[in-house]
Amino acid sequence: MAPYEALYGRRCQTPLCWYQDGESMIVGPDMVQQTTYKVKQIRARMKVTQDRQKSYADKRRRPLE
C-alpha cells in the first residue's frame, strides 16, 4: 500500500500509480489488520520527522524586530 493511499484513503491521481488498472485486491480481516498497522507506522514516522524538523527550525528562528 502506498503511503499516500494509507493517509488519505484513496489512490494517488498521478501517472505514477502503485496499482495497475484492473488489478483487484482481496480484503479480509488479515489485510485490514495489516493495513491498520501500516497506517499507524506511517503516521508515527511522519510525526517523528515533523517534530525533528520543527525542532531544527525553532532553534534557528530569529525573534521579530
N, C-alpha and C positions, 0 to 999 in steps of 0.2 A: 504494500500500500504506500502510495506517495505521501510525503509529509503534508502537502497542500490538501490532499483529499482527507487526510486524518483530521486536520484542523478545521477545515471549512465544510466538510461533509459532502463535497461534490468534486467532480473531476476538473482538472485544470483545463481551461479553454484555449490552450496554445497548441501549435502544431506538434510540440514535443510531449505527446501523451504517454502515459505509463501503460495504457491498455490499448490493444488493437481493437478495431471495430469488429463487432460480432463475438468478441470474447466474453464468456459468461463465467461467473464465479458461483460456487455452491456455498451458500451461507448456512452454517449450522452453529450450534452452541459453542463449539471449539473456536470457530472463526470469529465469532462475536467476542469471546473472551480474549483471544489473541489481539484483536483489533483494539479493544479497550485498553489492554496493557500497553500496546504500542503508542496509542494516543497519550497515555499518561507519561510514558517515557519521553516522547517528543516534547510535550509541554514542560516537563521538568528540565530538560536540557535547554530549551529555549529560555526558560526563566533564569537559569544559571548564567547563560550567555548575556541576557539583557541586564542582569544585576552586575555582572562584571563590567560591561560597557558603561553602565550608569556610574559605577564607582570610579572608573577611569575618567569619565567626563566631569564628574563632580570635583575631583581633585584638581583639575586643571581650569575650572571655571573661575573667571575673574569677577569680583563684585562690581555692580553697576556704579558708575560715577555720575 
